[in-house]
């Protein structure tokens, strides 16, 4: 057995791990039946399907006919920027409100791109803030602080 496509192999392993994790986590909830689904039914079967898909991808990477692909060096700086922007958004969400924290999330995570443009990041940030407002505030009626708390909403 020769590992020909390392990128597909490790992607498949990641999907298997995530799928198994979700399926096991879903067993903590009531499953129900196909006709009367409980809260654990959909995540369980989604996890199972994800694990099966991951296994298929990983196994296809070790076939003799698989395209030979080497993995590039893992970029920890990009990972740090992405995870850091999500953590920052969660930390400042209640203090800065939806509008500013979502905009910061988009703008900072855009810096992880090798083709970063502050104009594009600002435009995408504005559109995502508008989408969040339409979908979650107006559409679903969720109650979040919209503006910074120090402005005295």
N, C-alpha and C positions, 0 to 999 in steps of 0.2 A: 504494500500500500504506500503510494507516494502522494503527498499533499501538493497538488498542482496549483490550486487557486486558493491561496491563503486568505485572501479578502473574503471570498464567499464562505469559506470554511468557518472563519471566526464570526462572521455575521450570522451564519446559521446557528452556531453554538450560543450566541447572544440571544437569538430568538427562542431557542429551546429553553434557556435559563429563565427568560422573562415569562414565557408561556407556562412553564411548570410553576413558577412563582405565583402567577395570577390564578392558575387553576387551584393550587393548594390554598391560597388566600381565600378563594371563593367558597371553599368547603366550610368556612366558619359561618356562613350564612345559610338560610333555608334554601334548598334547591327547588322544591316543587316538582312539577311535571312539565312535559312539553305543552300540555293544554292549559296548565295553570302554573306559570313560571314564578319561582320565588326570586328573591334578590340575588342569590348566588348562581342561578341557572346560566344567565348570559355570560358573566365573566368566566365561569368555569369552562364552558364550551369554547369561548373565544381563546382562552389560554391553551386549551387542548389543541385547537386548530393552529395557533401560533407556534406551539412546540412541534407539531407535525410539519408545518411549513419550514421551520428552521432545520429540522432533521433532513428534510428533502434537499434543502440548499446545501447543507454541510456534506451530505453524502454525494451530491453531484460534484462537489469540489475535489473529491478524491478519485473520480472516475478517470480512466486513462485518456478519454477524449476531452477532458476539461481543459479550458484555456489556462496556460501557465501564467500566473500573475503573482508578483511579489507585493507585499504590503509596504506602504510608505512608512516612514518614521512617524510615530504618534506625536502629535503636537499638543503638549501640555498647556502651552500658553493659550491656545484657542479654547481648550476645555475649561481652563480657569476663567477666562472672560465670560463664557456662556453660563457656567454654573454660578459665577459671582454675580452676574446681572440678574439671574433669577432669585438668588438669595437676597440681594439688595432690594429688589422689588417687594419681596415678602416682608422684609424688615421695615421698610419705609411706607408700606401701603396704608396703614391706619393713620400715619402722621401726615403724609403728603397727599393722600387721596388717590382715586382711580386715575384721573387724568395725567397727573405728573408722574406717578409711579409706572404706569404702563408705557408712557412716552420714554421714560428713562430706560426701562427694560428693553425696548426696541432699539433705542439709540446706542446703548452700551453693548448690547449683544451684536449689533451690526459692526462694531469695531473688530470683531473676530474675523471678518471677511478680509481676504487679501485685496479685494477691490473696494474698500470702504470709501464711501462718499457721504459727507455730512449732509448734503442736500437731499440725497436719496433716503438716507436714514431718517431725516426730519419729516419728509413727505410720508414715508411708510409709517412712522410713529404717529403722525396726525390721523392717518386713515385707520390705523388700528385702534386708536383712542375712540374715534367715531364709531367703529364697529363694536367695540366693547360697550359703549354707551347705548347703541341701538339694540344689541342682542341681550345684554344682561340687565341694564337699567330699565330701558323702555319695554323690551320684549318679554323678559322673564320677571320683571318687577323686583329684582334683588336690591337690597338696601346696602349700599357701600358709601363711605365718605367720598364725595366727588372732588373736593378741593382740600388743600392743607388745613389741618385743624387749627393752626395758629391764626388763620384768617377769620375765625369765629363764625363758622357756618351755623 
